[in-house]
Amino acid sequence: MRCGRWPGTPIAELCKRPALRGGDRWRQVDAEEALRIGLVDRLAEDPYAEALDVARGYAHGPRAALRAAKAAITWGSRVDLRTGIAIEREAFSDLFTTADQKEGMAAFVEKRKADFTGR
């Protein structure tokens, strides 16, 4: 499944925040509990094969947007929430100058598969 994002939503910022914290310690959970509490949305029969499928999907996606998301998560995890959201907003707004953004929007409007070039 692929999805876009609503402009200005701090997705990367929300993704990096701790989901399970008890006092000063992280709490480990098994796969079934992670599914039950909504930490994951499904369990894979073959995690390796599923990871490869996801990676292949990313390989054909908009590389600039993937780089920006990775940077926003990396740098945003080192600062407070407000600063993290600002980092993500800046990274997101910079993507509007890319050819891939224009291609992605055109493909969405024309109801066709996007042909990303990495520019």
C-alpha atoms as a printed R data frame, in Angstrom:
    type eleno elety resid chain resno      x       y       z
1   ATOM     1    CA   MET     A     1  0.000   0.000   0.000
2   ATOM     2    CA   ARG     A     2  1.233   3.460  -0.827
3   ATOM     3    CA   CYS     A     3 -0.163   6.665   0.465
4   ATOM     4    CA   GLY     A     4  0.536  10.335   0.230
5   ATOM     5    CA   ARG     A     5  0.262  12.729   3.083
6   ATOM     6    CA   TRP     A     6 -1.755  15.745   3.957
7   ATOM     7    CA   PRO     A     7  0.433  18.862   3.574
8   ATOM     8    CA   GLY     A     8  1.948  19.959   6.843
9   ATOM     9    CA   THR     A     9  1.127  16.838   8.864
10  ATOM    10    CA   PRO     A    10  4.122  15.823  10.962
11  ATOM    11    CA   ILE     A    11  4.112  12.137  10.036
12  ATOM    12    CA   ALA     A    12  7.836  11.572  10.528
13  ATOM    13    CA   GLU     A    13  7.698  13.433  13.824
14  ATOM    14    CA   LEU     A    14  4.894  11.216  15.084
15  ATOM    15    CA   CYS     A    15  6.585   8.029  13.854
16  ATOM    16    CA   LYS     A    16  9.723   8.552  15.879
17  ATOM    17    CA   ARG     A    17  8.053   9.229  19.221
18  ATOM    18    CA   PRO     A    18  8.175   6.396  21.766
19  ATOM    19    CA   ALA     A    19  5.010   4.329  21.751
20  ATOM    20    CA   LEU     A    20  5.624   2.227  24.830
21  ATOM    21    CA   ARG     A    21  7.304   3.795  27.760
22  ATOM    22    CA   GLY     A    22  6.996   2.863  31.392
23  ATOM    23    CA   GLY     A    23  8.702   5.301  33.704
24  ATOM    24    CA   ASP     A    24 12.301   5.532  32.598
25  ATOM    25    CA   ARG     A    25 12.393   2.126  30.905
26  ATOM    26    CA   TRP     A    26 11.228   0.837  27.576
27  ATOM    27    CA   ARG     A    27  8.794  -2.032  27.826
28  ATOM    28    CA   GLN     A    28  9.256  -4.903  25.388
29  ATOM    29    CA   VAL     A    29  6.181  -6.586  23.935
30  ATOM    30    CA   ASP     A    30  5.764  -9.716  21.849
31  ATOM    31    CA   ALA     A    31  4.285  -9.674  18.352
32  ATOM    32    CA   GLU     A    32  0.737 -10.543  19.414
33  ATOM    33    CA   GLU     A    33  0.623  -7.776  22.018
34  ATOM    34    CA   ALA     A    34  2.091  -5.287  19.558
35  ATOM    35    CA   LEU     A    35 -0.775  -6.138  17.192
36  ATOM    36    CA   ARG     A    36 -3.382  -5.998  19.967
37  ATOM    37    CA   ILE     A    37 -2.335  -2.550  21.192
38  ATOM    38    CA   GLY     A    38 -1.987  -1.087  17.687
39  ATOM    39    CA   LEU     A    39  1.792  -0.729  17.622
40  ATOM    40    CA   VAL     A    40  1.810  -2.727  14.360
41  ATOM    41    CA   ASP     A    41 -1.015  -3.167  11.882
42  ATOM    42    CA   ARG     A    42 -0.287  -6.764  10.865
43  ATOM    43    CA   LEU     A    43  2.047  -9.712  11.481
44  ATOM    44    CA   ALA     A    44  3.957 -11.203   8.574
45  ATOM    45    CA   GLU     A    45  4.214 -14.928   7.937
46  ATOM    46    CA   ASP     A    46  7.552 -14.312   6.202
47  ATOM    47    CA   PRO     A    47  8.979 -10.998   7.489
48  ATOM    48    CA   TYR     A    48 12.038 -11.186   5.218
49  ATOM    49    CA   ALA     A    49  9.983 -11.583   2.028
50  ATOM    50    CA   GLU     A    50  7.605  -8.831   3.107
51  ATOM    51    CA   ALA     A    51 10.527  -6.511   3.914
52  ATOM    52    CA   LEU     A    52 11.917  -7.129   0.419
53  ATOM    53    CA   ASP     A    53  8.533  -6.270  -1.124
54  ATOM    54    CA   VAL     A    54  8.404  -3.026   0.837
55  ATOM    55    CA   ALA     A    55 11.989  -2.175  -0.123
56  ATOM    56    CA   ARG     A    56 11.202  -2.799  -3.807
57  ATOM    57    CA   GLY     A    57  8.271  -0.422  -3.533
58  ATOM    58    CA   TYR     A    58 10.496   2.253  -2.032
59  ATOM    59    CA   ALA     A    59 13.095   1.692  -4.748
60  ATOM    60    CA   HIS     A    60 10.530   2.779  -7.352
61  ATOM    61    CA   GLY     A    61  9.215   5.680  -5.291
62  ATOM    62    CA   PRO     A    62 10.149   9.343  -5.093
63  ATOM    63    CA   ARG     A    63 13.733   9.173  -3.814
64  ATOM    64    CA   ALA     A    64 13.929  12.829  -2.768
65  ATOM    65    CA   ALA     A    65 10.846  12.402  -0.575
66  ATOM    66    CA   LEU     A    66 12.282   9.236   0.983
67  ATOM    67    CA   ARG     A    67 15.581  11.015   1.702
68  ATOM    68    CA   ALA     A    68 13.696  13.951   3.223
69  ATOM    69    CA   ALA     A    69 11.603  11.663   5.433
70  ATOM    70    CA   LYS     A    70 14.683   9.790   6.629
71  ATOM    71    CA   ALA     A    71 16.489  13.045   7.415
72  ATOM    72    CA   ALA     A    72 13.448  14.473   9.222
73  ATOM    73    CA   ILE     A    73 13.185  11.343  11.379
74  ATOM    74    CA   THR     A    74 16.928  11.254  12.073
75  ATOM    75    CA   TRP     A    75 17.388  14.942  12.908
76  ATOM    76    CA   GLY     A    76 13.961  15.358  14.463
77  ATOM    77    CA   SER     A    77 14.618  12.566  16.952
78  ATOM    78    CA   ARG     A    78 17.393  14.657  18.497
79  ATOM    79    CA   VAL     A    79 15.285  17.694  19.317
80  ATOM    80    CA   ASP     A    80 12.036  18.666  21.026
81  ATOM    81    CA   LEU     A    81  8.651  18.149  19.338
82  ATOM    82    CA   ARG     A    82  8.232  21.747  18.132
83  ATOM    83    CA   THR     A    83 11.669  21.812  16.519
84  ATOM    84    CA   GLY     A    84 11.117  18.344  15.023
85  ATOM    85    CA   ILE     A    85  7.900  19.491  13.379
86  ATOM    86    CA   ALA     A    86  9.712  22.556  12.004
87  ATOM    87    CA   ILE     A    87 12.437  20.317  10.550
88  ATOM    88    CA   GLU     A    88  9.836  18.142   8.858
89  ATOM    89    CA   ARG     A    89  7.866  21.117   7.554
90  ATOM    90    CA   GLU     A    90 11.035  22.551   5.980
91  ATOM    91    CA   ALA     A    91 11.953  19.222   4.386
92  ATOM    92    CA   PHE     A    92  8.399  18.762   3.087
93  ATOM    93    CA   SER     A    93  8.182  22.267   1.603
94  ATOM    94    CA   ASP     A    94 11.518  21.811  -0.195
95  ATOM    95    CA   LEU     A    95 10.029  18.850  -2.087
96  ATOM    96    CA   PHE     A    96  7.647  21.118  -3.991
97  ATOM    97    CA   THR     A    97 10.539  22.148  -6.233
98  ATOM    98    CA   THR     A    98 11.204  18.586  -7.418
99  ATOM    99    CA   ALA     A    99 10.157  17.002 -10.691
100 ATOM   100    CA   ASP     A   100  8.977  13.944  -8.752
101 ATOM   101    CA   GLN     A   101  6.478  16.057  -6.796
102 ATOM   102    CA   LYS     A   102  5.010  17.413 -10.003
103 ATOM   103    CA   GLU     A   103  4.903  13.908 -11.516
104 ATOM   104    CA   GLY     A   104  3.272  12.480  -8.399
105 ATOM   105    CA   MET     A   105  0.554  15.137  -8.364
106 ATOM   106    CA   ALA     A   106 -0.066  14.784 -12.104
107 ATOM   107    CA   ALA     A   107 -0.308  10.995 -11.806
108 ATOM   108    CA   PHE     A   108 -2.763  11.346  -8.932
109 ATOM   109    CA   VAL     A   109 -4.993  13.761 -10.848
110 ATOM   110    CA   GLU     A   110 -4.813  11.661 -14.014
111 ATOM   111    CA   LYS     A   111 -5.408   8.428 -12.019
112 ATOM   112    CA   ARG     A   112 -2.286   6.705 -13.334
113 ATOM   113    CA   LYS     A   113  0.880   5.232 -11.857
114 ATOM   114    CA   ALA     A   114  3.606   7.807 -11.266
115 ATOM   115    CA   ASP     A   115  6.903   7.497 -13.125
116 ATOM   116    CA   PHE     A   116  9.428   8.899 -10.644
117 ATOM   117    CA   THR     A   117 12.881   9.854 -11.905
118 ATOM   118    CA   GLY     A   118 14.642  10.856  -8.691
119 ATOM   119    CA   ARG     A   119 14.770  14.539  -9.586
